[in-house]
Amino acid sequence: MRLVALARAQMQDIVRNPMVLFFLACMPMMGAVMKATMPTSAHSFLATTLFVMTAYFAGWTIPSFTLAEEKEKRQLEALFLTPVRPWQVVLVKGGIGLVGSVGLGLLMFPILGESPQHPLLWLASYTVLTLFAVGIGTLVGLLVKDMRSLGVGGTPVVLVFIFASTLPWALMQPGVWAVMAWLPTRPAVELIAAGVTGEAVPVARNLLVMLAYVVLLWLLNARLIRRLSFAGR
């Protein structure tokens, strides 16, 4: 019951936060505009790119913006004076980020007029990428002090990941291409492309690479949450 009440309160904060709503609304609008202006032959590439961007925008925005805002208004400190524990706060924020991102990703299909060739692969890869994005958002939200520091230090982080994931790799040197196979950039895009278009990619390797980064991120977040727990006592 405590987690349900916390989730309800967090949802109210999200709805009242204009920046979060703006970021979440960007992707459907961008998808509709790009579908109307891009040639049909580019729709598959467009869909893959927009799914990657949607996972990052939705996944990182919810935990990072809400944590930064609560720190700025000292709501987080007040929350820790209640029986609610820091890990529960982060769990709820991460869960809302995951559900919101996957829901927004599914909404993009009718907007783009596309359907996945391998729905389960798309869902698995999109979920893993969202867990990575939520992990980044949580990490940034735990580290920054307020909304200003989030804008200065946090937003550029996710923009770097988005750009590195969606840049035209064909124009890169072979060495860079090979290195990107072991970063959380190329594997995520290849997996989502495989789910959307049926393109043949090394699914197992890419999933393992992404899962390794997800685990690393959340272990780091767990350590920061533990520190937060001691600070709140």
Salt bridges, closest charged atoms under 4 A:
ASP13 OD1 - ARG16 NH2 2.69
GLU69 OE2 - LYS73 NZ 3.30
GLU70 OE2 - LYS93 NZ 3.08
GLU77 OE2 - ARG74 NH1 3.02
GLU190 OE2 - ARG186 NE 2.75
